[in-house]
Amino acid sequence: MTEVLATDSIGTFQEHRSVLLGLAYRLLGSMWDAEDTLQDAYLRWAGTDRDRVRDPRAYLITVVSRLALDRLRSAVVRREDYPGPWLPEPADSRDLGPLDTAELRDTVSYATMHMLERLSPPQRAVFVLREAFELPYEEIADVVGVPVAHCRQLLLRARRRLADRGPDTPAGEAFQPTREEHSRLLSRFLAAARTGDLAALSGLLAADVVAWNDGGGRVRAARRPVSGRASVLSFLAGLVSRYGIGEAELVEVNGHTALHTRVADGDQLVSLRVRDGRIQEIYALLNPDKLSRLADFPVAG
């Protein structure tokens, strides 16, 4: 009988695993932490009297959310001591549960994951549970441990912090563009950088563009964000002149397209955030600890 119960618990958990992993990743920005959270959640699930669980999916979402929220509070403190800008670990789109709508892809796009770092842990939890999982406020309040009215306020503040064009911008409009726009901009960006065509690069960049570089103290990278078109152009020109750009391919990352390149004998993943047809932010991830799974990511079609 014990063996049957164990098999049943594994089967039920596996049925919802991709959704739970996508939830934990959205909350934490790290696949390593998300997978550790799921391990803890499974141990709790295995020890639960499942006769008292009416809706396994809802129960597991609550358990994973609470565990991830506790872990996120500790992670926020650790990231304050990170050497240079902290960028999220990229994720294989296939591991994140259903991404069959533009809205769902937006909630997990690399730009969104980076922007979620602006939020406090409670704001982030409320935003993810409401926007990506459409949980009722009553259930979100139970997860976060605050009244329903406060949850509504947390969501409003989160949307305003993430908004790109003022407090009335609907959630999603300030996030990454379509995959087609990603691919087109990335290809033009790569061609201009490789040839050193600064005029072409300048035309792709917004006036207030920001370049974020995450080397994690493992490889050389700018320790501060590079801001403004002129500064970013100078920064990119210096990098290309010194190191060049090796092999490059478009890969599927976080539901969108990113650029995988070889620079100075190391891997680099470049993602873009685009606004009004121009590159608003450049995310260059060089920390090898965060790129260890990159070889398994699918090549973009």
N, C-alpha and C positions, 0 to 999 in steps of 0.2 A: 504493500500500500504506500509506504514512504517513497519508494522508487517511482510509482505512478504519479504521486503528487509533485515530486521533483521534476519529472518530465513535463507535466502540465504547466508548472510555473515557468520553466524555460521557454516552452512554446508560446505562452501568452506574452512573455516579456519580449521575445524575438519578434513577435508579430508587430509590436509597437516600437521596436528599437530605433528605426531610422527617424521616426517622428521625435522620439525622446532625445536622440543625439542632436538633431537639428535644434531642438529647444535649448539643450545645455550649451551648445556652441554659440547660439545667438546671445545667451546670457553671459558667457565667459570669454568669447573671442579666442579660445584655445581648444584645439581638438584633443590635446593631451588631457587638459583639465576636464573637458566634456566626457571623455571616455572613463576617466577616474570617477566622475560623478555617476555615470551609469553603472559602474561596478558597485558602488555604494548603494545605489537605488535597487539593484537586483538583490543584494543581500537583504535589504529590508523587505522586498517583495517576497522573497523565499520564506521569510519568517512570519508573513502575514496570514491571518486566518481569512482565506479568500472567500469563504462562505459569507463573510460580512462585507465584501466588496461588490457593490452593485454594478459599477462601471469601471472595469480595469484600466481603460485608457485614461479616464479622468483622474483616477486615483494615482496612476503612475506619473501623469503630468504634474500633479500636485507635489508628489514626493521628489521628483527630479528638480522642480522649480525651487523648492525649499533648500535642497542640498546645494544647488548651484548658487543660490543667493548667499548662503553662508560662505561658500568658497569665493564668491566674487568680492565680498567685503574684505577678505584677506588679500585677494589679488590686487585690489586697488592700492593697498599699502605697499605691496612689493613693487608695483609698477612705478611708484614715485621714485624709487632708487634705481630704476633701469638706466643703463648707460645710453643716453640719447633718446630719441623718440621711440615709443613703443607702438608697433603696428600689430594688428591681429595676425594670428597664424592662418594662412589660407586653407581653404577646405575644398575637397573634391565634391563637386555638385551632387554626385550620385549618393553621397553619404548623408545628405541633409533632409531626407524626407521629400514629400511632394513639393515641386517647384513649377507647377503647371500653369501658374498665372503670373503676369508681370508684377502684381502686388506682392506675391510670395517671394519672387526673385529679388525684389527691391529690399525686403526685410532681411535678406542674408547677403546682399551684394557687399563687395569689399569696402566700398565707400561708406555704406551704411554701418558696417561693423566698426569702421574707424570712428565714425561720428557718434556711435553709441558710447564711446569712451568719455564723451562729454557729460554723460548722465550719472547721477548718483545711483548706487545699486537699486534702491526701491523704484526710482524712475525707470531704470532700464528694465526691471522685471515687469512693471505694469505695462510699459510700452510693448515689450515682446509678447506678453500673454494676451494683450488686447489686439494688437495689430496683426501679429502673425498667427495666433491661435484662436482669436475671437472668443476668448473666455468671457463669461458674464462677470460683471464687476463684483458680484457677491463672492464668486470663487477666487477672483484675483485678490480681494480683500483678505480672504482666509489665508492665502499663500503668503502675502506680504506682511500680514498682521496689523493692518490699519483699517479704519472705517471705510465704507464704500465711498462716501463723499470725498474723503482724502485721496482715494484711488483716482477719482475723476480729476482732481486737482493735479495729482502727480502726472497723469497722462497729458493734461493740457500743458504743463510746464515742460515735459519731455518733447512734445511736438514743437513748442516754441524754440527750445534749444537746438533742435535738429533742423528747424525751418531755415531755408536759404534765402527767402525773399520776404521775411516779416512774419509776425505771429499768426497771420491768417492763411499761410501757405498750407494746403492739405498735406498730411503725411504721405511721403512717396514722391512728391513732385521735386523735392530737392535731392533725391538720391541718384544712383547711377542711371545712365540712359540705357537704351536697348542694346542687345548684344551686337546688332548690326552696326550701331554707332560706335560701340567699343572697338570692333574690328577695324572699321574704317579709320578711326582716329589713331588707333595703335599702329596700323600699317603706315600711315602718313608720318606719324611721330618717329617711327623706327627709320624710315627712309631718309627723313630730314636729318636725324641725328647721325646716321652712318656717313652721310655725304658732307656733313658739316655745313648744311645749308641753313644758316642762322635766320635768313629772311623767312624761309618756309616755317622754321620752328617758331619764330616770333608770331607768325600769322595763326598758329595753332593755339597759342597760349593766351589765357585771359590776362588782363593787366595786373590783377592781384593774385596770380597763380602762386601756389605754395607747393614746394617739393619736400616730402617727408622721406627720410632714409633711416632704415633700421638695420644696423649691423650687430646690435646686441653686445657690443664689446668684443665680438669674435672676429670681425673683419673691419677694415677702415670704412667709415661712413660719417657723413656730416652729423655732428652731435646736436645741431639745432635745425629747425625747419628753415629752408631757404625761401624767402618771400619776395614777390615782385618779379615782373617779366624780365627786367634787365639782369637781376641777380640770378634767376633761374637759368637764363640763357648762358650767362658766363659760367655758371656751375656745370651745366651740361657740356658746354664746349670744352672745358678743362678736363672733364672725365673722359670724353671721347678721345681727345688729343693724347691723353696719357695712357689710357688702357685700351681704347678701341672697343668695338662690339663684335663678339664672335658669333657663334651659331645662335639663331633666334627662331622661335616658333610661337604661334598663338595657342594658348591652352584654355581649357574651360575651368574656371575658378569661381566658386561662390555664385554659381548661376549665371555668370557673365564671362567675357573674354578678357584674358590678361596676356602679357608678353613675357615669355621665358627666354632669357638671354644668358650667354656666358660672357662674363667680364672679368678680366684679370684672373683667369683660371678658377673662377667661382661662379656659382649660380646666382642669378638675380631675377626676381619676379616683379614686374612693373604693372600696376593697375592705375586706371585713370578715373577721375571724377569730372564729368563734363557738364557745363552749364551754358546755355545759349550757344551751343555749337563750338565752344572753346574749352580747352583743358583748364579746369579750375584747380585741381589738385593732382599731384603725381605721388604715388606711393611706391617706393623702391625698397623691396625687402631683400636683404642680403644675409641676414643671420642664418647660418646653415642649420641651426637647431630647428628653425621654423620651416625649413625647406626640405626636410628629410623625406617627405612623402611626394615631393613634386614629380618625381619620375613616373608615378602611377597616375597622374592626372591625365584626363583625355585631351587629345589634340583637338582644337576647335575646328569644326567643319567649315 
